[in-house]
């Protein structure tokens, strides 16, 4: 009844997430929060098998603008 995962699977997943995090970290100052978060939401949706493109793009735009505006209104911090 216990779940066992091979070490290679865990190491691969950790490597992928670390790589994604580093890419986001380095491109955020160059392209800005709204564009990077839009791309992350769209690519994340596609990676998880969500192929309703219209809803995915609408979600990505709404999320990016809402978070950017909300962070400024709540914390008075301008995102890059």
C-alpha positions as CSV (number, residue, x, y, z in Angstrom):
1,X,0.0,0.0,0.0
2,X,3.0,2.4,0.0
3,X,3.9,4.3,-3.0
4,X,7.4,4.0,-4.3
5,X,8.9,6.2,-7.0
6,X,12.3,5.5,-8.6
7,X,15.0,8.0,-7.8
8,X,15.4,8.8,-11.5
9,X,11.8,10.1,-11.8
10,X,12.2,12.3,-8.7
11,X,15.6,13.6,-9.8
12,X,14.2,14.4,-13.3
13,X,11.2,16.3,-11.9
14,X,13.4,18.3,-9.5
15,X,15.7,19.1,-12.4
16,X,12.9,20.3,-14.6
17,X,11.4,22.5,-11.9
18,X,14.7,24.0,-11.0
19,X,15.4,24.7,-14.7
20,X,12.0,26.3,-15.2
21,X,12.5,28.5,-12.1
22,X,15.9,29.6,-13.2
23,X,14.7,30.5,-16.7
24,X,11.8,32.5,-15.2
25,X,14.2,34.3,-12.8
26,X,16.6,35.3,-15.6
27,X,14.0,36.4,-18.2
28,X,11.7,38.3,-15.8
29,X,13.9,41.4,-15.7
30,X,14.3,41.4,-19.5
31,X,10.6,41.0,-20.5
32,X,8.6,42.1,-17.5
33,X,6.1,40.4,-15.2
34,X,3.0,40.5,-17.4
35,X,4.6,38.9,-20.4
36,X,6.5,36.2,-18.4
37,X,3.5,35.3,-16.3
38,X,1.3,35.1,-19.4
39,X,3.8,32.7,-21.0
40,X,4.1,30.6,-17.8
41,X,0.3,30.3,-17.5
42,X,-0.1,29.3,-21.2
43,X,2.8,26.9,-21.2
44,X,1.7,25.4,-17.9
45,X,-1.8,24.9,-19.2
46,X,-0.5,23.3,-22.4
47,X,1.9,21.1,-20.4
48,X,-1.0,19.8,-18.3
49,X,-3.1,18.9,-21.4
50,X,-5.5,21.9,-21.3
51,X,-6.1,22.7,-25.0
52,X,-9.0,25.1,-24.9
53,X,-6.8,27.9,-26.3
54,X,-9.4,30.8,-26.0
55,X,-10.0,30.1,-22.3
56,X,-6.3,29.5,-21.6
57,X,-5.3,32.8,-23.2
58,X,-8.2,34.7,-21.4
59,X,-7.0,33.1,-18.1
60,X,-3.4,34.0,-18.7
61,X,-4.2,37.7,-19.5
62,X,-6.6,38.0,-16.6
63,X,-4.2,36.4,-14.2
64,X,-1.2,38.5,-15.3
65,X,-2.9,41.8,-15.2
66,X,-4.8,41.1,-12.0
67,X,-1.7,40.0,-10.1
68,X,0.3,43.0,-11.4
69,X,-2.4,45.4,-10.4
70,X,-3.1,43.6,-7.1
71,X,0.5,43.6,-6.0
72,X,0.7,47.4,-6.6
73,X,-2.6,48.1,-4.8
74,X,-1.9,45.8,-1.8
75,X,1.9,46.1,-1.3
76,X,2.7,49.2,-3.4
77,X,5.4,47.3,-5.2
78,X,5.9,47.7,-8.9
79,X,6.7,44.3,-10.5
80,X,9.4,44.4,-13.2
